[in-house]
Every structure is written in C-alpha cells, then in structure tokens.
Amino acid sequence: MKVCIAEKPSVAREIASVLGADTKRDGYFEGNGYAVTYTFGHLCSLCEPSDYKPYWKSWDLNNLPMLPEKFKIKVSDNDGIKKQFNIVKRLFDKADVVINCGDAGQEGELIQRWVINEAKYTGEVQRLWISSLTTEAIKDGFKNLKPSTDYDNLYYAGYSRSIGDWLLGINATRLYTVKHGGHKQVLSVGRVQTPTLAMLVRRYKEIKNFIPQPYWELQTLYRDTLFSYEEGRFLKMEDGEVLANKVKEHDFEILDITKKKGTEYAPKLFDLTGLQVYCNTKFGMSADETLKTAQKLYEKKAITYPRVDTTFLPNDMYPKVKGILSKLIDYNDLTSPLLNQKIKKSAKVFNDKKVTDHHAIIPTGIQTHLHGNENQVYEIIVRRFIAIFYDDCKVSNTTVIGQADDVKFKTTGKEILSKGWRVVFETSDGKNTSKDKILPTFEKGEKGPHEPSFLEKQTKPPKQYTEASLLRAMETAGKQVDDDELRDLMKENGIGRPSTRANIIETLFKRQYIKRNKKQIIPTVTGIQLIDTIQNELLKSAELTGNWEKQLKDIETGKISANAFIKGMKRMVDALVYEVRTEKVQQRISAVNNKTTPSKSKSKTTKKTIIGSNCPKCKTGQLVKGKTAYGCNLYGKSCDFTLPFSFASKKVSENQYLRLLSKGSTVNLKGFKVNNQSIEGLLRFDDKFKLKLEAKQQAIKAGEACPKCKTGKILKGKTAFGCSNYKIGCDFRVSF
C-alpha cells in the first residue's frame, strides 16, 4: 500500500480525489491502492527545556544557558493530535512506500519529516512537489515523484531554523524576563521579532527627536502645471524674496523642451511580500489577512502556491500560459487580444535561475465564486499576470524649462505614446490608475501669465512604518531600497521569510510591543522599554538576523552544514547569557502600568525543611537527617543518595540544598576550597546525582593578567578580548 501524508485534511481530500482513494476512514482516505492521511500542521515539535533536565523547568538565571547536546522531537501533548499521530503511525507500519505530500517549502518539509522520523518509519519515502492544487498539477506531480533524499538540505535548513529559534528564543526570553520582567510580565525576545521591534523603535525615536528646519520654495503655476525654481530650495528667506518679487512683474516664457523616449515594463508578478505590500497600501489589509486570503485562494485552486519569494516563472511554464489565459473567461476583453497572437516571452518574466522551490503567484485558470477580500486579492493577481504578456508601455519623458524675467523654472513629466500593458489597469471610463504626472503639450517660445508663489516649508521627519513599509524593510534587513532589481538581490539577507513575516508582526501585536495608529505601526511603551533595556546590539541587529537568513539559505543549497549554524547560535547564546547576567541595568518592565515595579512585601511563611522531601534520585525514598549528611531513607538498600553538610571545605545551609532540589542549583556561594584555592561558585547535581561545583565566571577587563598563560595582558579588540601574547602562542580569546 502507498501511504500519502498531506499537511491538512482539505489538501488530503483533493489528493485522494485525484488518486481515486474515495473511501473516507477515521483520519485518512483509502482506495485504489492508496491511503491518504494528513497532519494538522505541527503534529510534532522540539522538546521543552524540562524534557531534557527536570530543573530546566524553573525560570532561574542559574539554569541559563540551556544548550542541549542533542535536540529531541516529541508528539505534541494534545489528545486530538496524539490520536491522529497514532493513525498515521499504523498506516506507516503497513506501507510499502510513503509519499510526502506536505506543502512544497521548508516548513512543509520539516513538519512531515518530523512525523515520519517520530513514527520510526524506515522504508522508502518519495516527495510530491507541486505549485497548485489543480487536478492537472496533482497528476503531473505524481508522475514526477522524487526521492525524499533530494530534499534533505531543505529539511536541514528548516531543522536549523527551528533550533536557532529555540536556542535564542527560550534562553533570551527567560534571561530578560527573570532579570528585567515586572509584574507577571514575560519579556519575549526572538531571533526575528526583536530586530523587527528595534527597527520600529529606532524610527519612532528618529521622528520624536526630529527638529524641523525651515526652508523656502519659489514656484509658479503656468497652464495648470507647477514649475519649481531650477536651482532648488532657499535656506534664507531674503535670498528667495528678491527673486519672487522679480518674477511677479513678467510673463512666463517656455525656453526649452527636452523629450526622451523611454520604455516602461509591466509590474512584476507577485511574490508574497509584494502581494502583502500592495494589499496593505491599496486595500488596508494586514499582512496576516493577505496571507490567509491567498492561502484560501490556493486551497480553492484559484491561484498557485502563495508562500514564495520570487517574482519569476520557469521556462517550462511558458507552454501553459495560453491555456491559463483562455480559462480566465471573466477577463475575456483583456485576454482575447493576447490569444489571437503569439504569446510574448520575456526574460524579465521567465528565468529558471531566479526560480528555486516555487515560481511567482499566478492564477491557475480555474474559475470560482469569490467575494470581498478574496475577490480583491484574486483580481490584482490576475491583472498582473495578464499585463506581463502585453506590449511594453512607450513614453516620452519630458523636461520643460521656462523663465520669468531671468529666473529659470523647471518641471518634468511624461507623455504616454503607446499604452501597452497600462490598459489592463485602466478603470471602466478609460482613466489610468497610476499617479504619473502627464504634461500638456508646450511649444518653445510661448508666453503667458502665471501665478508665482513663495512659501515657507519645513523639513519633514521620516514616516512612521506602515505594515507595507515594514514588510519591505524586513525584506531588505532595514535598508531603504526602491529598485526592484536590487531588492531581489537582497532577499537572501532579509529578516525572516515571506511566509513568516506576517506572523512576526502579529506576534509583536499580541505581546503588546506595538500598536496601530490608523495605518501606522508604532511601538508601545513596553516595546520601547524592552529595546532600551537590551544592551546587546547583536540581538537588535537587522543585519545580523539577515546574515542568519543567508546562512539558512546556504544550508538549503548545501553550501554550509546545519551543524556549523547551530554551533554558532550556541556560542552566541552562551556569550549573551554571560553578558546580561553581569550587566548593571536594573530596569523592571511591566505592561500593566509600564512603571518600575515595587519590591514585593515580605510575608511570614512556614519554614520549609529538607526532611521528608522526596529523594531526587530514586523518587521513592524520603530524605532524612544523619550525623554528617542528609540522605535517602533507602540508603544501603536500593539508593545511595546523600547531601553532605559540608562540601569542598564549606558548610552548605539547608536553604541552599532546598533551592538545589527545587531549582537545580544553589546560588553563587563564596568559600569553597579546591587545591588550596578559594573559589566562588554554585552547586549542581551531575548525571548520577552527585554534587559538582561550577566556578563563577569572572568578568574580563582589559589590562588584567591573562587567565590562561598568566604572563600576558588582556587586550580589547573590535569583537573580542584576547591575550597580548597571541603572537607567541597564547590563544586565549573571549568574544563580545
């Protein structure tokens, strides 16, 4: 039996229908030699901290950093999910081959691989890779199934991303919550959300601290066209006033007209970010609304897979274009001119090198009844698709120079010579929806009255982010990029992926770090406080996060290993924990009132005692007090657990041992002696529940003796502390 596993029931139903698996069972479809089952998104997930070590459940600075040697996967703790997982596992146990029909992307690969691995399936696995859910696409996909191993690097990239988010998200969130969290306030910190929030806070402060500067503009209106003083703005009012008074006394004359013919290409096809930006700007839809709407259109077979980051099509799509256009019967008036001739093929649209997992978002040609947002989103996707096969728009870019007396003015605009693709976006009355400045026809030497104006203006601060401009900023890691070609080159270093950016923005809203002010997105007091409290610039760096995204892309293409990325993340988390634990900032952040929280009032509590506590080793005995140690009452029978009153020449109090039992460690204590040296550190249990001493890390300062070679001095470099003896062999180095 062939077992297909899809990412959700609705997709499984479509696949089952095409394969002839028409019998509905509990948790799957069956028939024609196939069983088609499904997940509900993530059936499996990375283990929680307490799944590795019980004391990691406690939010305690002394338990950080939490860096598992090997990351483990588990089935999510939900009865419905467990039931479906067991159905999937039973099918896998009877399978001759498993066909992974998950969403054709990094996350889809990860979701299904975790289920396959956790079900302990070891047989043959094949991969279905499709870009739409039409019957034709599904049939073609099953004719061209690939070995699952072809997508191993895609899985490694998804796995690395998930681990990177776990390492930084869990450690940094606990670190800042324990150190700086106020009243019941969890301070969520993440690999992508924190740099995104930092961009918003930085922009908010730029605007708040902006001091406007006055300037003056000399302009004149001639034949309903605004001309501006050719040499630009005035920084001194009196300089402009002199010219303003001169031009009032004279007619305006056209001196020169320069026309340059140009070509304007149709707007690019949509990737997900482009679609979200357009829908936010034109329809006021949030990024999340746009993604959900596009996903519904995909599941209705109306459009191709939407979670994509390319605006190009592969060459093998070209023969299918005519068929898609001919099915768009609601747009016959626009498609019929194309269908009566050879379909245009441009390298600006068809380029195999620009297409990786998926191509741009286009209609499938399947007609369906749509309303509201679905219809708006579908319509613009269709019009973009139709427009790229129209002729280019021919324009005349015009510069007109005029003067009043000897004061010269200039205006620029364009004249449409041949509409080309622009007709696709015209309104029903033939008006173009673009905001281009169309000039009247001027003639050299013509003269006439004009209306000059001399106005005081002020420099303006940058604009607050909207969801559209924030998405573009995430795409380019915060750099201002208007050119489409350059933006394409920068996508590999963007913050997050197209499919996750909407969720990141929604997460910031849920955490109450940002809020909406009409179309604007601005940080809350809590969001500003959090970014101000985070001293580590790397955590807030859009550039660094973009670099991580590039590394994940390199894992996907096999250029670097997942192991190298994970090791780098572990090193950063380790350094971050050390840095934050030793910093002196005392800020307490609370979303309740955004004020410094008062110290907790002391209350009388019943004194806890270690006697009678459960033995942490055998879990069955109870602790008793002996002459020199606490120990298990089963000591000498089935358990050897003890807690000596003294360890390494230091007495350890009952309270510290109670803390060790409940939180996994004591606090840092002074007075331990090892090799006749006095040491400060904390006590933990090793794997056999014997006490071990962890020495406290000392802060490193420039000028002090090197702790490794003892003869050199500590130097502070650009990115790390190092030893002055590095040239003669001392390799001591601690990264910032």
Secondary structure as UniProt FT lines:
FT   STRAND          2..6
FT   HELIX           9..19
FT   STRAND          23..25
FT   TURN            26..27
FT   STRAND          28..31
FT   TURN            32..33
FT   STRAND          34..38
FT   STRAND          44..46
FT   HELIX           49..52
FT   HELIX           54..57
FT   HELIX           61..63
FT   STRAND          73..75
FT   HELIX           79..93
FT   STRAND          97..101
FT   HELIX           106..118
FT   TURN            119..120
FT   STRAND          124..127
FT   HELIX           135..143
FT   STRAND          146..147
FT   HELIX           148..151
FT   HELIX           152..180
FT   TURN            183..184
FT   TURN            191..192
FT   HELIX           193..208
FT   STRAND          214..222
FT   TURN            223..224
FT   STRAND          225..229
FT   TURN            230..231
FT   HELIX           237..247
FT   TURN            248..249
FT   STRAND          252..264
FT   HELIX           272..283
FT   HELIX           287..299
FT   TURN            300..301
FT   HELIX           315..320
FT   HELIX           321..327
FT   HELIX           329..331
FT   HELIX           332..339
FT   TURN            347..349
FT   HELIX           352..354
FT   HELIX           372..387
FT   TURN            388..389
FT   STRAND          393..404
FT   TURN            405..406
FT   STRAND          407..418
FT   HELIX           420..425
FT   TURN            428..429
FT   TURN            444..445
FT   STRAND          447..448
FT   STRAND          451..458
FT   HELIX           467..475
FT   TURN            476..478
FT   HELIX           484..490
FT   HELIX           491..493
FT   HELIX           498..510
FT   TURN            511..512
FT   STRAND          514..517
FT   TURN            518..519
FT   STRAND          520..523
FT   HELIX           525..533
FT   HELIX           537..540
FT   HELIX           542..556
FT   TURN            557..558
FT   HELIX           562..582
FT   TURN            591..593
FT   TURN            611..612
FT   TURN            616..618
FT   STRAND          622..625
FT   STRAND          629..632
FT   TURN            633..634
FT   TURN            636..638
FT   STRAND          642..644
FT   STRAND          646..647
FT   TURN            648..649
FT   STRAND          650..651
FT   HELIX           654..663
FT   STRAND          669..674
FT   TURN            675..676
FT   STRAND          677..685
FT   TURN            687..688
FT   STRAND          691..695
FT   TURN            702..703
FT   TURN            707..709
FT   STRAND          713..716
FT   STRAND          720..723
FT   TURN            724..725
FT   HELIX           726..728
FT   STRAND          733..735
//
